[in-house]
Amino acid sequence: MSHTKKRVISLYPGIRNFQIITIIVILTFTGFIGLFLAKTPEAYAKNIILFIGDGMGPEQVRAAGYYRHNHPNSLSFERFSFRTTIATDAADNPVTDSAAGATAMATGQRVNVGVLSQAIPGNGRDYETILEHMAKQGKMTGLITTVPISHATPAAFASHQPSRKNSAGIIQNYFENSRPDLLMGVKGEEIPVQTIEKAGYTYITSIDTLPEPDPNNGPILARFEEVPKLKDLTQFALSYLQHDTNGFFLMIEAGRIDWAAHNHDTKKMIDAILDLSDAAAYAKKWAKKHEKTLILVTADHETGGLKIDRPKGIGTLPHVTWRTHGHTNTPVGLYAWGRQAGLIRSANHLTDIYDIIRESTDPIPR
Ligand SMILES: [Zn+2]
């Protein structure tokens, strides 16, 4: 009987099969660990900070970068880990407004222009907002803006109205239904002081008279006489909301970008974007010490059809062309930093922001 030598065929030249098997085992094991980590509560975001530049299209952002640094992609949020571009269309119009735009982010639903978080088109029922959902999860909530607090962007997060013009109804929803812990805006609409105090809110009119940032003293409504720096408001809000061990949801709007763009006031528009950039830089610095935080920066729509013809260096306004006094459907930027920031890679419309926030946060506070 001849001696037969068992021949082993290598699956990969130069490497023995047991080595290949070892590699497969290691890779599978690492994969399982990865899956396990992705599902543990440690991987979720606890705090959400959503910045909205009202009317802040991509050219607006570039203009501000050129003005401050003579360089595009140089603002704080442009240096976040992830960025993408998203569409802004409303249910009834390819060109949206702040009501339908903010409703898309707040509820994940496309509604008609002018509508605040109600099923229009549809049966008109209230859509639960991300702020309301977060409050149900035991998180604190806050809305900040540089325009009056009853304006469309903050309103879509904490009220339900068929028209953004119903400021009395919006305020009533704030006080009686959603009750955000922090409401900060600039004077505009009439709210009788007795109504504010009856609703149990501490009323503030100046940044110099802000109380100790302690939620045990109850909710705060600030209506500033003068437009404060968003960075200062962000700083106060974060030191106030961080007391909650369940985390928080905070929306911060730079509302005057849109106003300046409607008026083709390039200087005011750039200043308002730089104000937002400074606030986002502060939020990132804060979040580095409070790890379970996701920061998102985006816009509800573009305003003005802006185009930069020629940048002119630091501190000099770029030469620009404005195409309209209204809004456009130019897609806007979405930037993310922090816990679960990579989720924005799949976003392609404002409505996806709602899903990203839901997906990124722990459904059960621990
Ligand atoms: Zn506008």
Residues whose N, C-alpha, C, O or C-beta is under 5 A from the ligand:
A	BS01	ZN	D258
